[in-house]
Amino acid sequence: MRNMLMIACLLSFATMCGCRTAPTPEDKAEQWRKAAEQGHAPAQYYLGHCYNMGEGVAQDKAEAIKWWRKAAEQGNVTAQFILGVCYYMGEGVAQDKAEAVKWWRRAAEQRNSEAQFWLGHCYFYGWGVAQDKAEAVKWWLKAAEQGNSEAQFCLGKCYFFGEGVVQDKAEAVKWLRKAAEQGLEAAELVLKRLEQRGGTAP
């Protein structure tokens, strides 16, 4: 009797606290859908993620793109970056590097460092946009100043070789060191080689 009373009290307490079973992936996807259909950009992004990964819904890359685009068009920076990746890789959509550049630019203008890094890459190599190494340096600098180690590494190489910027080996070492301090192995190797060769070659 005492145990029964204790169980009843615990159940009552759980009800008062609103304790429920953890939602299933299907529950989560349905909640994201309800909010997404009302135009909520973060929900649209997460619903796209659900379709991309097959979490709580059947995996459908094209449907993921649909919801990411809705979020991206509302200015959701993460959706803009992911949409750029999809167009660049041809995931769930026909490959289109110019379209990738378009979405990465929008995310980059909102200070997304990954988008800034990839936009710099596109300008450096002329992927989806006219090649412009000075423009590449501009975007890599923006990403590097936010701590993006890959951008710091690319910026270091640009300064070392004078690509897109006036050659400045001291500035090159500065950025390579920043990347190395974050554990970027490529930067560590280049700095080691520079030390061995007296700073004359990467």
PyMOL commands that set and color helices and strands:
alter all, ss='L'
color gray80, all
select helices_A, chain A and resi 2-17+25-37+41-53+61-73+77-89+97-108+113-125+133-145+149-161+169-181+185-196
alter helices_A, ss='H'
color red, helices_A
deselect
rebuild
show_as cartoon
